[in-house]
Amino acid sequence: MQRLLRKSVFSRFNEPYQQCNICCEEVSTHDLKSLTTKCNHKICRACVNRYINKQLNEKGIVKIECFVNRCNFLMEYEDMKRVASKDLFERYEYLSFREAIRQIPDFRWCHNQNCGSGQEHLEKDISPIMICIACGKMNCFTHDVIWHVGRTCTEYEAEKNTIDGATRAAIERETKICPGCGIRIYKYVIDVHKNNRARCE
C-alpha cells in the first residue's frame, strides 16, 4: 500500500522513481545514490547512510566498499562527501585522520584521558619519556602508556611480566575448565556443585 501511494505521488508530479537495491522501496531517482563514481549500483539515501554509519561507528572502518553484488570498489573522499550526511562525513574525516596518523612509526597518542592529543617522538626508545605538548603529561614511548613513575622501562617490563605470570598461575591454580562448556570456572563452584549433587543422589 505504501509503495502504491509513493508511486502515485511520484506520478502526480511526473518525477521518475526506481527501486532501491537494498530496501526494495520505490524512491525518487533524486534520492538514489551510487556509493562510488566507479560503479552504477544505486542505493537510496537512507540505506547509504545506514551502511556508512555501521562501518564507521560500529566497526571503525574508513575504507568502505560498495557492497552491492560484491562490487568492492572503494569509496573515495569525494564519494563520501557526495553521499554521506554532514555528521557521518565529519566522523569519516576524523577517523581517516587518525588512521593516517597511526601509520607514522614515531607517533604516539597522549594517554591522559582528558587530552586526546598526540605527537611524534623522534628520540624513540633512546629517551622514552614523551612529554605531551598539549597537556604536559609524561607518557612512555616504548610501552605506549602513561609514564611509569619511579621505574625504568626495563623495571616496568619485568614487573609487567611478573604480574602477567602471577595472574596466569593464579588462574591455573584457582580455576578448572568446565567439561561441559569448556569455560574456566572457579574450582570452589565445581566442588559445591558436586556436593549438592551428591546430597541429591
Accessible surface in RSA format (square Angstrom, percent):
REM  Atomic radii and reference values for relative SASA: ProtOr
REM  Chains: A
REM  Algorithm: Lee & Richards
REM  Probe-radius: 1.40
REM  Slices: 20
REM RES _ NUM      All-atoms   Total-Side   Main-Chain    Non-polar    All polar
REM                ABS   REL    ABS   REL    ABS   REL    ABS   REL    ABS   REL
RES MET A   1   168.24  87.1 129.19  85.5  39.05  93.0 108.85  92.5  59.39  78.7
RES GLN A   2   110.80  62.0 105.49  77.1   5.30  12.6  38.67  82.3  72.13  54.7
RES ARG A   3   102.88  43.2 100.78  51.4   2.10   5.0  31.94  43.7  70.94  43.0
RES LEU A   4   121.73  67.8 116.88  83.6   4.85  12.2 117.39  82.4   4.34  11.7
RES LEU A   5    99.53  55.4  98.78  70.7   0.75   1.9  99.51  69.9   0.02   0.1
RES ARG A   6    81.74  34.3  78.61  40.1   3.12   7.4  22.44  30.7  59.30  35.9
RES LYS A   7    92.96  45.3  92.96  57.0   0.00   0.0  36.13  32.5  56.82  60.5
RES SER A   8    52.74  44.6  42.49  56.7  10.24  23.6  44.70  95.2   8.03  11.3
RES VAL A   9    65.46  43.1  65.46  59.3   0.00   0.0  65.46  56.9   0.00   0.0
RES PHE A  10    28.92  14.5  28.36  17.6   0.56   1.5  28.92  17.5   0.00   0.0
RES SER A  11    63.23  53.4  46.85  62.5  16.39  37.8  39.54  84.2  23.69  33.2
RES ARG A  12   168.86  70.9 136.77  69.7  32.10  76.4  60.71  83.0 108.15  65.5
RES PHE A  13   140.61  70.3 116.48  72.1  24.13  62.8 121.60  73.7  19.01  54.4
RES ASN A  14   135.04  93.1 105.48 101.9  29.56  71.2  34.39  82.8 100.65  97.3
RES GLU A  15    65.50  37.6  59.68  45.1   5.82  13.9  21.57  41.7  43.93  35.9
RES PRO A  16    86.15  62.8  74.69  68.1  11.46  41.6  85.63  70.7   0.52   3.2
RES TYR A  17    69.00  32.2  47.88  27.2  21.11  54.9  32.62  24.5  36.38  44.8
RES GLN A  18    85.27  47.7  81.21  59.4   4.06   9.7  26.56  56.5  58.71  44.5
RES GLN A  19    81.42  45.5  73.74  53.9   7.68  18.3  17.28  36.8  64.13  48.6
RES CYS A  20     0.78   0.6   0.00   0.0   0.78   1.8   0.00   0.0   0.78   0.8
RES ASN A  21    81.73  56.4  53.05  51.3  28.68  69.1  10.90  26.2  70.83  68.5
RES ILE A  22    73.65  41.9  50.45  37.6  23.20  55.9  52.38  37.7  21.27  57.7
RES CYS A  23    46.48  35.2  22.44  25.0  24.04  56.5  26.85  68.0  19.63  21.2
RES CYS A  24    53.89  40.8  53.89  60.1   0.00   0.0   9.11  23.1  44.78  48.3
RES GLU A  25    48.62  27.9  48.62  36.8   0.00   0.0  16.61  32.1  32.01  26.1
RES GLU A  26    33.34  19.1  33.34  25.2   0.00   0.0   2.83   5.5  30.51  24.9
RES VAL A  27    15.61  10.3  14.98  13.6   0.63   1.5  15.61  13.6   0.00   0.0
RES SER A  28     8.76   7.4   7.62  10.2   1.14   2.6   7.54  16.1   1.22   1.7
RES THR A  29    52.76  37.5  41.55  42.1  11.22  26.7  29.81  40.0  22.95  34.7
RES HIS A  30   127.56  69.7 116.25  80.8  11.31  28.9  82.62  85.2  44.94  52.3
RES ASP A  31    53.36  37.4  53.36  53.1   0.00   0.0   6.23  14.7  47.13  47.0
RES LEU A  32    10.55   5.9   2.17   1.6   8.39  21.1   2.17   1.5   8.39  22.6
RES LYS A  33    39.82  19.4  38.29  23.5   1.52   3.6   7.14   6.4  32.68  34.8
RES SER A  34    13.04  11.0  12.04  16.1   1.00   2.3   0.41   0.9  12.64  17.7
RES LEU A  35     0.00   0.0   0.00   0.0   0.00   0.0   0.00   0.0   0.00   0.0
RES THR A  36     0.11   0.1   0.11   0.1   0.00   0.0   0.11   0.1   0.00   0.0
RES THR A  37   105.20  74.8  70.18  71.1  35.02  83.5  57.16  76.8  48.04  72.6
RES LYS A  38   114.67  55.9  84.54  51.9  30.12  71.7  60.50  54.5  54.16  57.7
RES CYS A  39    12.55   9.5   4.19   4.7   8.36  19.7  10.08  25.5   2.47   2.7
RES ASN A  40   131.04  90.4 114.60 110.7  16.44  39.6  28.46  68.5 102.58  99.1
RES HIS A  41    46.61  25.5  45.44  31.6   1.17   3.0  28.58  29.5  18.03  21.0
RES LYS A  42    78.44  38.3  77.88  47.8   0.55   1.3  38.09  34.3  40.34  43.0
RES ILE A  43     0.00   0.0   0.00   0.0   0.00   0.0   0.00   0.0   0.00   0.0
RES CYS A  44     7.69   5.8   7.69   8.6   0.00   0.0   2.87   7.3   4.82   5.2
RES ARG A  45    93.48  39.2  92.95  47.4   0.52   1.2  45.01  61.5  48.47  29.4
RES ALA A  46    56.16  51.6  42.63  65.8  13.53  30.8  52.00  73.2   4.16  11.0
RES CYS A  47     5.97   4.5   2.95   3.3   3.02   7.1   2.28   5.8   3.69   4.0
RES VAL A  48     0.07   0.0   0.06   0.1   0.01   0.0   0.07   0.1   0.00   0.0
RES ASN A  49    26.74  18.4  25.72  24.9   1.02   2.5  18.68  45.0   8.06   7.8
RES ARG A  50   144.29  60.6 135.67  69.2   8.62  20.5  74.85 102.3  69.44  42.1
RES TYR A  51    36.76  17.2  31.18  17.7   5.57  14.5  26.84  20.2   9.92  12.2
RES ILE A  52     0.00   0.0   0.00   0.0   0.00   0.0   0.00   0.0   0.00   0.0
RES ASN A  53    57.46  39.6  57.46  55.5   0.00   0.0   8.37  20.1  49.09  47.4
RES LYS A  54    93.74  45.7  93.71  57.5   0.03   0.1  57.85  52.1  35.90  38.2
RES GLN A  55    18.29  10.2  18.29  13.4   0.00   0.0   0.00   0.0  18.29  13.9
RES LEU A  56     0.68   0.4   0.00   0.0   0.68   1.7   0.00   0.0   0.68   1.8
RES ASN A  57    73.41  50.6  44.14  42.7  29.27  70.5  20.86  50.2  52.55  50.8
RES GLU A  58   121.29  69.6  83.29  63.0  38.00  90.5  38.73  74.9  82.56  67.4
RES LYS A  59   116.57  56.9  83.81  51.4  32.76  78.0  51.73  46.6  64.85  69.1
RES GLY A  60    46.07  56.8   0.00   N/A  46.07  56.8  20.91  57.4  25.17  56.4
RES ILE A  61    64.72  36.8  60.72  45.2   4.00   9.6  64.72  46.6   0.00   0.0
RES VAL A  62    22.18  14.6  16.34  14.8   5.84  14.1  16.34  14.2   5.84  15.8
RES LYS A  63   147.65  72.0 135.61  83.2  12.04  28.7  81.41  73.3  66.24  70.6
RES ILE A  64     1.15   0.7   0.08   0.1   1.07   2.6   1.05   0.8   0.10   0.3
RES GLU A  65    72.15  41.4  70.35  53.2   1.80   4.3  11.61  22.5  60.53  49.4
RES CYS A  66     0.09   0.1   0.00   0.0   0.09   0.2   0.00   0.0   0.09   0.1
RES PHE A  67    74.06  37.1  55.81  34.6  18.25  47.5  59.90  36.3  14.16  40.5
RES VAL A  68    12.05   7.9   9.01   8.2   3.03   7.3  12.05  10.5   0.00   0.0
RES ASN A  69   127.76  88.1  90.65  87.6  37.10  89.3  32.93  79.3  94.83  91.7
RES ARG A  70   210.75  88.5 194.91  99.4  15.84  37.7  68.19  93.2 142.56  86.4
RES CYS A  71    30.58  23.1   4.27   4.8  26.31  61.8   8.90  22.6  21.68  23.4
RES ASN A  72    85.43  58.9  71.68  69.3  13.74  33.1  17.82  42.9  67.60  65.3
RES PHE A  73    90.82  45.4  88.88  55.0   1.94   5.0  90.73  55.0   0.09   0.2
RES LEU A  74    71.98  40.1  68.32  48.9   3.66   9.2  68.32  48.0   3.66   9.8
RES MET A  75     9.98   5.2   0.31   0.2   9.68  23.0   0.31   0.3   9.68  12.8
RES GLU A  76    82.60  47.4  80.74  61.1   1.86   4.4  31.13  60.2  51.47  42.0
RES TYR A  77    98.57  46.0  94.63  53.8   3.93  10.2  76.06  57.2  22.50  27.7
RES GLU A  78   112.63  64.7 109.39  82.8   3.24   7.7  60.72 117.5  51.90  42.4
RES ASP A  79     2.84   2.0   2.71   2.7   0.13   0.3   0.31   0.7   2.53   2.5
RES MET A  80     0.37   0.2   0.37   0.2   0.00   0.0   0.37   0.3   0.00   0.0
RES LYS A  81   121.89  59.5 103.34  63.4  18.55  44.2  52.93  47.6  68.97  73.5
RES ARG A  82    97.52  40.9  70.12  35.7  27.40  65.2  69.89  95.5  27.63  16.7
RES VAL A  83     2.01   1.3   0.00   0.0   2.01   4.8   0.46   0.4   1.55   4.2
RES ALA A  84    15.32  14.1   0.00   0.0  15.32  34.9   0.14   0.2  15.18  40.2
RES SER A  85    50.46  42.6  38.96  52.0  11.51  26.5  44.97  95.8   5.49   7.7
RES LYS A  86   155.09  75.7 140.25  86.1  14.84  35.3 115.65 104.1  39.44  42.0
RES ASP A  87   108.63  76.1 101.52 101.0   7.11  16.8  32.62  76.8  76.01  75.8
RES LEU A  88    16.51   9.2  16.51  11.8   0.00   0.0  16.51  11.6   0.00   0.0
RES PHE A  89    27.77  13.9  27.77  17.2   0.00   0.0  27.77  16.8   0.00   0.0
RES GLU A  90    82.43  47.3  76.23  57.7   6.20  14.8  33.32  64.5  49.11  40.1
RES ARG A  91    89.47  37.6  84.89  43.3   4.58  10.9  28.20  38.5  61.28  37.1
RES TYR A  92    18.89   8.8  18.89  10.7   0.00   0.0   0.85   0.6  18.04  22.2
RES GLU A  93    68.79  39.5  61.46  46.5   7.34  17.5  20.82  40.3  47.97  39.2
RES TYR A  94   107.45  50.2 101.01  57.5   6.44  16.8  80.42  60.4  27.03  33.3
RES LEU A  95    25.86  14.4  23.35  16.7   2.52   6.3  23.35  16.4   2.52   6.8
RES SER A  96    34.28  29.0  29.16  38.9   5.12  11.8  28.54  60.8   5.74   8.0
RES PHE A  97   115.59  57.8 109.25  67.7   6.35  16.5 115.03  69.7   0.56   1.6
RES ARG A  98    55.44  23.3  55.44  28.3   0.00   0.0   4.92   6.7  50.52  30.6
RES GLU A  99    63.85  36.7  63.67  48.2   0.18   0.4  17.56  34.0  46.29  37.8
RES ALA A 100    61.73  56.8  49.37  76.2  12.36  28.1  55.64  78.4   6.08  16.1
RES ILE A 101    28.44  16.2  28.43  21.2   0.01   0.0  28.44  20.5   0.00   0.0
RES ARG A 102   134.99  56.7 113.37  57.8  21.61  51.5  59.76  81.7  75.23  45.6
RES GLN A 103   119.78  67.0  96.68  70.7  23.10  55.0  46.41  98.8  73.37  55.6
RES ILE A 104    62.29  35.4  57.86  43.1   4.43  10.7  59.56  42.9   2.73   7.4
RES PRO A 105   110.81  80.8  89.71  81.8  21.10  76.7 102.55  84.7   8.26  51.3
RES ASP A 106    21.69  15.2  21.69  21.6   0.00   0.0   0.00   0.0  21.69  21.6
RES PHE A 107    24.28  12.1  15.70   9.7   8.58  22.3  15.70   9.5   8.58  24.6
RES ARG A 108    54.97  23.1  52.79  26.9   2.18   5.2  10.49  14.3  44.47  27.0
RES TRP A 109    53.28  21.4  51.58  25.0   1.70   4.0  50.91  27.1   2.37   3.8
RES CYS A 110    10.55   8.0   0.57   0.6   9.98  23.5   0.57   1.4   9.98  10.8
RES HIS A 111    70.54  38.6  53.55  37.2  16.99  43.5  36.79  37.9  33.75  39.3
RES ASN A 112    28.84  19.9  21.59  20.9   7.25  17.5   4.47  10.8  24.37  23.6
RES GLN A 113   181.36 101.4 141.64 103.5  39.72  94.6  53.20 113.2 128.17  97.2
RES ASN A 114   143.44  98.9 106.46 102.9  36.99  89.1  32.54  78.3 110.90 107.2
RES CYS A 115    37.97  28.7   2.84   3.2  35.12  82.5   5.90  14.9  32.07  34.6
RES GLY A 116    52.71  65.0   0.00   N/A  52.71  65.0  35.30  96.9  17.40  39.0
RES SER A 117    31.33  26.5  22.88  30.5   8.45  19.5  17.55  37.4  13.77  19.3
RES GLY A 118    19.29  23.8   0.00   N/A  19.29  23.8   0.87   2.4  18.41  41.2
RES GLN A 119    27.85  15.6  22.21  16.2   5.64  13.4  14.80  31.5  13.05   9.9
RES GLU A 120    92.55  53.1  71.50  54.1  21.05  50.1  16.16  31.3  76.40  62.4
RES HIS A 121    16.33   8.9  14.99  10.4   1.34   3.4   9.74  10.0   6.58   7.7
RES LEU A 122   130.54  72.7 112.66  80.6  17.88  44.9 112.91  79.3  17.62  47.4
RES GLU A 123    93.22  53.5  86.10  65.1   7.12  16.9  40.51  78.4  52.71  43.0
RES LYS A 124    97.83  47.7  97.83  60.0   0.00   0.0  42.89  38.6  54.94  58.5
RES ASP A 125    88.04  61.7  73.00  72.7  15.04  35.6  28.34  66.7  59.70  59.5
RES ILE A 126   166.04  94.5 135.22 100.7  30.82  74.3 143.17 103.1  22.87  62.1
RES SER A 127    51.31  43.4  48.24  64.4   3.07   7.1  19.93  42.4  31.38  44.0
RES PRO A 128    26.07  19.0  26.07  23.8   0.00   0.0  26.07  21.5   0.00   0.0
RES ILE A 129    66.19  37.7  56.81  42.3   9.39  22.6  56.81  40.9   9.39  25.5
RES MET A 130     1.41   0.7   1.11   0.7   0.30   0.7   1.41   1.2   0.00   0.0
RES ILE A 131   100.79  57.4  91.12  67.9   9.66  23.3  91.12  65.6   9.66  26.2
RES CYS A 132     2.80   2.1   0.38   0.4   2.41   5.7   0.19   0.5   2.60   2.8
RES ILE A 133   143.37  81.6 105.51  78.6  37.86  91.3 113.39  81.7  29.98  81.4
RES ALA A 134    68.63  63.1  26.55  41.0  42.07  95.7  35.52  50.0  33.10  87.7
RES CYS A 135    53.59  40.5  17.79  19.8  35.80  84.1  27.25  69.0  26.35  28.4
RES GLY A 136    45.37  56.0   0.00   N/A  45.37  56.0  25.48  69.9  19.90  44.6
RES LYS A 137   107.98  52.7 105.06  64.5   2.92   7.0  50.40  45.4  57.58  61.3
RES MET A 138    74.03  38.3  68.03  45.0   6.01  14.3  50.50  42.9  23.53  31.2
RES ASN A 139     1.82   1.3   1.82   1.8   0.00   0.0   1.82   4.4   0.00   0.0
RES CYS A 140     1.18   0.9   0.00   0.0   1.18   2.8   0.00   0.0   1.18   1.3
RES PHE A 141    10.24   5.1   9.91   6.1   0.33   0.9  10.22   6.2   0.02   0.1
RES THR A 142    58.73  41.8  34.50  35.0  24.23  57.7  34.32  46.1  24.41  36.9
RES HIS A 143    40.75  22.3  20.77  14.4  19.98  51.1  22.36  23.0  18.39  21.4
RES ASP A 144    65.10  45.6  58.71  58.4   6.39  15.1  17.82  41.9  47.28  47.2
RES VAL A 145    46.40  30.5  45.26  41.0   1.14   2.7  46.40  40.3   0.00   0.0
RES ILE A 146    80.89  46.0  72.86  54.3   8.03  19.3  72.86  52.5   8.03  21.8
RES TRP A 147    33.05  13.3  27.57  13.3   5.48  12.9  17.92   9.6  15.13  24.5
RES HIS A 148     5.09   2.8   1.18   0.8   3.91  10.0   5.09   5.3   0.00   0.0
RES VAL A 149   112.56  74.1  97.02  87.8  15.54  37.4  97.09  84.4  15.47  42.0
RES GLY A 150    75.06  92.6   0.00   N/A  75.06  92.6  41.75 114.6  33.31  74.6
RES ARG A 151    79.30  33.3  73.67  37.6   5.63  13.4  30.23  41.3  49.07  29.7
RES THR A 152    78.77  56.0  74.41  75.4   4.36  10.4  75.08 100.8   3.69   5.6
RES CYS A 153    26.13  19.8  22.06  24.6   4.07   9.6  21.82  55.3   4.31   4.7
RES THR A 154   108.17  76.9 102.36 103.8   5.81  13.8  71.40  95.9  36.76  55.6
RES GLU A 155    90.46  51.9  84.80  64.2   5.66  13.5  37.94  73.4  52.52  42.9
RES TYR A 156    38.24  17.9  38.17  21.7   0.08   0.2  18.40  13.8  19.85  24.5
RES GLU A 157    66.63  38.3  66.63  50.4   0.00   0.0  35.03  67.8  31.60  25.8
RES ALA A 158    56.23  51.7  48.44  74.8   7.79  17.7  54.81  77.2   1.42   3.8
RES GLU A 159    70.35  40.4  64.19  48.6   6.16  14.7  28.76  55.6  41.59  34.0
RES LYS A 160    90.99  44.4  86.81  53.3   4.18  10.0  54.29  48.9  36.70  39.1
RES ASN A 161    81.35  56.1  74.12  71.6   7.23  17.4  26.64  64.1  54.70  52.9
RES THR A 162    94.54  67.2  84.50  85.7  10.04  23.9  68.49  92.0  26.05  39.4
RES ILE A 163    97.84  55.7  96.06  71.6   1.78   4.3  97.84  70.5   0.00   0.0
RES ASP A 164    54.20  38.0  51.82  51.6   2.38   5.6  10.47  24.6  43.73  43.6
RES GLY A 165    26.34  32.5   0.00   N/A  26.34  32.5  21.31  58.5   5.04  11.3
RES ALA A 166    59.83  55.0  46.65  72.0  13.18  30.0  54.74  77.1   5.09  13.5
RES THR A 167    69.42  49.4  64.26  65.1   5.16  12.3  53.08  71.3  16.33  24.7
RES ARG A 168   151.17  63.5 149.61  76.3   1.57   3.7  69.08  94.4  82.10  49.8
RES ALA A 169    51.96  47.8  42.17  65.1   9.79  22.3  49.33  69.5   2.63   7.0
RES ALA A 170    33.13  30.5  32.50  50.2   0.63   1.4  32.83  46.2   0.30   0.8
RES ILE A 171    76.82  43.7  74.53  55.5   2.29   5.5  76.81  55.3   0.02   0.0
RES GLU A 172   107.03  61.4  95.81  72.5  11.22  26.7  39.01  75.5  68.01  55.5
RES ARG A 173   143.89  60.4 130.47  66.5  13.42  31.9  73.13  99.9  70.76  42.9
RES GLU A 174    80.93  46.5  78.64  59.5   2.29   5.5  20.78  40.2  60.15  49.1
RES THR A 175    17.40  12.4  15.03  15.2   2.37   5.6  15.03  20.2   2.37   3.6
RES LYS A 176    98.36  48.0  95.90  58.8   2.46   5.9  58.10  52.3  40.26  42.9
RES ILE A 177    91.89  52.3  83.21  62.0   8.68  20.9  83.21  59.9   8.68  23.6
RES CYS A 178    27.82  21.0  27.01  30.1   0.81   1.9   0.25   0.6  27.57  29.7
RES PRO A 179   134.07  97.7  92.28  84.1  41.79 151.9 104.30  86.1  29.77 185.1
RES GLY A 180    73.39  90.5   0.00   N/A  73.39  90.5  39.01 107.0  34.38  77.0
RES CYS A 181    84.87  64.2  50.11  55.9  34.76  81.7  44.17 111.9  40.71  43.9
RES GLY A 182    46.16  56.9   0.00   N/A  46.16  56.9  23.83  65.4  22.33  50.0
RES ILE A 183   114.18  65.0 110.14  82.1   4.03   9.7 114.18  82.2   0.00   0.0
RES ARG A 184    88.84  37.3  69.00  35.2  19.84  47.2  35.01  47.8  53.83  32.6
RES ILE A 185    58.41  33.2  52.81  39.3   5.60  13.5  58.41  42.1   0.00   0.0
RES TYR A 186   138.14  64.5 136.73  77.8   1.40   3.7  88.84  66.8  49.29  60.8
RES LYS A 187    84.50  41.2  84.30  51.7   0.20   0.5  45.32  40.8  39.18  41.7
RES TYR A 188   161.77  75.5 155.95  88.7   5.82  15.2 117.63  88.4  44.14  54.4
RES VAL A 189    78.42  51.6  76.20  69.0   2.21   5.3  77.70  67.5   0.72   1.9
RES ILE A 190    23.88  13.6  22.10  16.5   1.78   4.3  23.88  17.2   0.00   0.0
RES ASP A 191    73.52  51.5  72.19  71.8   1.34   3.2  21.10  49.7  52.42  52.3
RES VAL A 192    53.53  35.2  52.66  47.7   0.86   2.1  53.53  46.5   0.00   0.0
RES HIS A 193   107.65  58.8 104.82  72.9   2.83   7.2  71.88  74.1  35.76  41.6
RES LYS A 194    99.99  48.8  95.96  58.9   4.02   9.6  58.35  52.5  41.64  44.4
RES ASN A 195    83.45  57.5  81.42  78.7   2.03   4.9  12.09  29.1  71.36  69.0
RES ASN A 196    61.35  42.3  60.00  58.0   1.35   3.2  21.76  52.4  39.58  38.3
RES ARG A 197   126.82  53.2 122.09  62.2   4.73  11.3  40.44  55.3  86.38  52.4
RES ALA A 198    65.91  60.6  48.58  75.0  17.33  39.4  51.60  72.7  14.31  37.9
RES ARG A 199   180.51  75.8 146.03  74.4  34.48  82.1  79.06 108.0 101.45  61.5
RES CYS A 200   113.62  85.9  73.74  82.2  39.88  93.7  31.57  80.0  82.05  88.5
RES GLU A 201   164.02  94.2  99.45  75.2  64.57 153.7  61.19 118.4 102.83  84.0
END  Absolute sums over single chains surface
CHAIN  1 A    13962.2      11709.8       2252.4       7808.6       6153.6
END  Absolute sums over all chains
TOTAL         13962.2      11709.8       2252.4       7808.6       6153.6
